Amino acid sequence: MVRFLFMLSLIVSVFIRVSNPVRGEVFTESGLVDIPTGRVLKHGIFEAGTYLGFQQQSMPHTTANFGDAVAIQLNFGLFDRLEFGLTHLWNEHGTEPSADRTARLKLQLLKEQETGARPNIAIGIEELGKNIALSDSEQEADEIPSAFLAISKTFNLPRIHRFSGHIGIGTQRFAFEEGPIGVFVGLSKEFQPAFARGDITTSLEFDGVGVNAGLRYSASNGLQVALGAETLNDPDALRYLVSVSWTNAQLLEQIDETQRLIKRATELAVEAKRAVPKKKAVEETTETPSSQ
């Protein structure tokens, strides 16, 4: 465990560099800000929402302006092993706006156990689509998908308590500038403060290009609000993210809990119904000798 944490901090310190913000699948239900994890959505769970990304850029002889990106995305889980996602993204690059329709697929190879050293391990592929506004030559490069392998493990330490570590390798958007592949790492921690009436998750990550940080609030009714910042290591390329989405995970948990309560109540009612004849038979048995 100590070696794992050391590797995370070492990789982050070695590979931080100045670069442009990446275009990734941000704030997915089973991921952090911009990196995937070894987890996938459970069967029947889906998440639908939108996110806004904007970057402050200093232009010569002008005040700072903002380049906006707006996306609508849908993620859902199948068979507790497979996760599928769709994203429609509108980008504004100066006078050349563009629109992307992309898909992503993730398969979980191993599931983490509550006890033991087994982590969550998943493989996936992203950006299965093309940029509508690009030329043919640019489309060919843009159509190359990003493949990845992600590993996640939850730890329980004194004072810090439970937190999760994530590490993986990937191509394309995860790759380093002069190499075909790159490494991404992240840390996340979940809180359940009483005043929040929901869960709060904080995360810090390195996505192969820059350092990102995020804060996500998940309400008990399924509403999720997230704030993030990408490329913190380069103020000139700093990008901000805002996301609002809804998931049926809490709703399904409430339905499952209601079904468990109904099942338990039915079992108690059956047991009580069976106990009445037995009690009556016992009473009749005890009364028979006295009557004789």
URMOFEN-V840037 format. One record per run of one state. SS is the DSSP state (~ for helix, > for strand, _ for the rest). FROM is the first residue (numbers start at 1). TO is the last residue. Records with the same first field share a line. If there is no record, write none. Layout:
SS->FROM-TO ; FROM-TO
This chain:
_->1-1 ; 16-45 ; 58-64 ; 79-81 ; 94-95 ; 111-119 ; 127-129 ; 132-135 ; 143-145 ; 158-160 ; 175-180 ; 192-193 ; 197-197 ; 207-210 ; 220-222 ; 231-234 ; 238-238 ; 248-248 ; 292-292
~->2-15 ; 136-142 ; 172-174 ; 194-196 ; 235-237 ; 249-291
>->46-57 ; 65-78 ; 82-93 ; 96-110 ; 120-126 ; 130-131 ; 146-157 ; 161-171 ; 181-191 ; 198-206 ; 211-219 ; 223-230 ; 239-247
